[in-house]
Amino acid sequence: MIDLPKKDKKGTPMTSYSQCSMFNKDKGFNIQSCEGKYEYIQRYFLGKQFPDTMGWAAFGNKVEDAIEKQDFSKFTKEEAEVLKKVPHHPVFQKELIVPFDGFNLRMFIDNATEDLSDFVDFKTGSENSIKQYYDKSYNQLEVYALGIKKVTGKLPKTSKVIAIMREGNPFRGESLKVGKGHRFIDRKIKLDDIKRTEEWIYETVEEISKYYKVFKQIQQVT
């Protein structure tokens, strides 16, 4: 029986792509001296909060919000011109609750068509940081495609990352700003990819569940 730290209102164990991804990382994002699973434990088992001190997440949300609302008043004229050229579908932040055996996977698809046949994940990043989205180990699009197939019965026709270029380095005291243009990172997803992704999710959730059960046992005796 699967047991996870997050549950929905009915008590069904709940996870997400970001949780599964964090757990499987070679090193944490906020705690880079250890594997991702230990940052996951800190955050979801122990409730430790990691503030967005560098502003990466806030900047990404600000950019996506501007694209959705087509309101670029919080950006300079040059930044606004870049953002106005970013293509988008009519649906933003589409929530799906995808049923699996013993748990649900919750996802928010950044941008999609009404029928979910085409979808986009927006990212902001530098030329160096967006390289990760070309790598085969990056499987967020596959996870979303799997969710769409489970909900609609159909595999999406197209899926892509649209990376809005970002400039500035908070580590050097520089403010983040929109860079020059955007990049399309297309991913052609096949049924074999979906099968591997589903196996990855089940394996990850089962391992998280084992850790969580041990954690709860320790809590009971301390």
C-alpha positions in Angstrom: 0.0 0.0 0.0 1.4 3.4 -1.0 1.8 6.0 1.7 3.0 9.5 0.8 3.4 12.7 2.8 0.9 14.6 0.6 -2.7 13.6 0.3 -5.9 15.0 -1.2 -9.1 15.8 0.6 -10.2 12.2 0.4 -6.9 10.9 1.9 -5.6 9.5 -1.3 -1.8 9.8 -1.6 -0.8 12.6 -3.9 2.4 13.4 -5.7 3.6 15.6 -8.6 6.3 15.8 -11.3 8.3 18.2 -9.2 8.3 15.9 -6.2 9.4 12.9 -8.2 12.0 14.9 -10.0 13.4 16.3 -6.8 13.6 12.8 -5.2 15.6 11.5 -8.2 18.1 14.3 -8.6 21.8 13.6 -8.1 22.0 16.7 -5.9 19.4 18.9 -4.3 18.6 22.4 -5.6 18.7 24.1 -2.2 21.0 21.6 -0.5 23.5 20.8 -3.2 25.8 18.9 -0.8 23.4 15.9 -0.8 21.2 13.9 -3.1 17.8 15.2 -4.1 16.0 12.6 -2.0 17.4 14.1 1.2 16.2 17.6 0.2 12.8 15.9 -0.5 12.8 14.4 3.0 13.7 17.8 4.5 10.9 19.5 2.7 8.0 17.0 2.6 8.7 14.8 5.6 10.0 17.4 8.0 8.2 20.5 6.5 11.3 22.6 6.0 10.7 25.7 3.9 13.3 26.8 1.3 12.6 30.5 0.5 13.2 31.7 -3.1 16.1 34.0 -2.0 17.6 34.4 -5.5 14.2 35.1 -7.0 14.4 32.5 -9.8 10.8 31.2 -9.2 9.3 34.6 -8.7 10.8 35.8 -12.0 9.5 32.8 -13.9 6.0 33.3 -12.5 6.1 37.0 -13.3 7.1 36.2 -17.0 4.4 33.5 -17.4 1.7 35.8 -15.8 2.6 38.5 -18.2 2.3 36.1 -21.2 -1.1 34.8 -20.0 -2.6 38.2 -19.3 -0.7 40.0 -22.1 0.1 42.7 -19.6 3.8 43.7 -19.8 3.6 46.8 -17.7 6.0 45.3 -15.1 8.8 45.0 -17.7 10.9 47.5 -19.7 10.0 48.3 -23.3 12.7 46.0 -24.6 11.6 43.1 -22.4 8.0 43.6 -23.3 8.8 43.4 -27.0 10.5 40.0 -26.4 7.5 38.7 -24.4 4.9 39.9 -26.9 6.5 37.6 -29.5 6.2 34.4 -27.4 3.5 32.2 -28.9 0.9 30.6 -26.7 -2.3 28.6 -26.7 -5.6 29.7 -25.1 -5.4 27.6 -21.9 -3.1 28.4 -19.0 -2.3 26.4 -15.9 -4.5 23.5 -16.7 -4.8 21.3 -13.6 -5.1 17.6 -14.1 -5.5 15.0 -11.3 -4.3 11.8 -12.9 -5.2 8.5 -11.2 -2.5 5.8 -10.8 -2.8 2.5 -8.8 -2.7 3.6 -5.2 -2.1 7.3 -5.7 -2.9 10.4 -7.8 -0.5 12.6 -9.7 -1.3 16.3 -9.7 -0.1 18.5 -12.5 -0.5 22.0 -13.8 0.2 22.3 -17.5 1.5 25.8 -18.3 -0.1 26.2 -21.6 -2.3 24.1 -23.9 -5.0 23.9 -26.5 -8.6 23.3 -25.3 -8.4 19.6 -26.2 -4.9 19.2 -24.7 -3.6 17.9 -28.1 -0.8 20.5 -28.0 0.9 21.7 -24.9 3.8 23.9 -23.8 6.0 24.2 -20.7 7.4 27.7 -20.2 10.9 28.1 -18.8 13.2 31.0 -18.2 16.9 30.6 -18.3 20.3 31.5 -19.6 21.9 29.9 -22.7 23.8 27.6 -20.3 20.9 26.7 -17.9 18.4 25.8 -20.7 20.7 23.0 -21.9 19.1 20.7 -19.4 15.9 20.7 -21.3 17.5 19.2 -24.4 18.8 16.2 -22.4 16.9 12.9 -22.5 16.9 12.8 -18.7 14.6 15.8 -18.6 11.2 14.1 -18.7 8.6 16.6 -17.5 7.0 16.7 -21.0 6.7 12.9 -21.0 5.0 13.0 -17.6 2.5 15.6 -18.8 1.9 13.7 -22.0 1.3 10.5 -19.9 -1.2 12.5 -17.8 -3.0 13.8 -20.8 -3.3 10.4 -22.3 -4.7 8.9 -19.1 -7.3 11.7 -18.9 -8.2 12.1 -22.6 -7.3 8.7 -24.0 -5.1 10.3 -26.6 -1.4 11.1 -26.9 -0.7 14.8 -27.5 0.2 15.7 -31.0 2.9 18.2 -30.0 4.8 19.1 -26.9 7.6 21.6 -26.3 9.4 23.8 -23.9 9.5 27.4 -24.8 12.5 28.9 -23.0 12.4 32.7 -22.5 15.9 33.9 -22.3 17.0 35.3 -19.0 19.8 37.7 -18.1 21.3 38.7 -14.8 23.0 36.8 -12.0 21.7 37.3 -8.4 24.9 35.7 -7.0 26.7 38.8 -8.4 24.0 41.2 -7.1 22.5 41.5 -10.6 18.7 41.7 -11.1 17.0 39.2 -13.3 15.6 40.5 -16.6 14.2 39.1 -19.9 17.0 38.4 -22.4 17.0 38.3 -26.2 14.2 36.2 -27.6 13.1 32.6 -26.8 14.0 29.1 -27.9 11.8 26.2 -29.0 12.7 22.8 -27.6 10.4 20.3 -29.2 10.0 16.8 -27.9 8.4 14.1 -30.1 6.8 11.7 -27.6 6.0 8.1 -28.5 4.1 5.3 -26.7 7.4 3.7 -25.7 8.4 7.0 -24.0 5.0 7.0 -22.1 5.6 3.4 -20.9 9.1 4.2 -19.6 7.8 7.3 -17.9 4.9 5.5 -16.2 7.4 2.9 -14.9 9.7 5.7 -13.6 6.7 7.3 -11.7 5.7 4.0 -10.1 9.3 3.2 -9.1 9.8 6.6 -7.7 6.6 6.7 -5.7 7.2 3.2 -4.3 10.6 4.2 -3.1 9.3 7.5 -1.5 6.6 5.4 0.2 9.2 3.0 1.7 11.2 6.0 3.1 8.0 7.6 4.4 6.8 4.4 6.2 10.2 4.1 7.9 10.0 7.8 8.9 6.6 7.4 10.4 7.8 4.3 12.4 10.7 6.3 13.8 8.3 9.2 14.7 6.2 6.8 16.7 9.1 5.6 18.9 10.7 9.0 19.5 
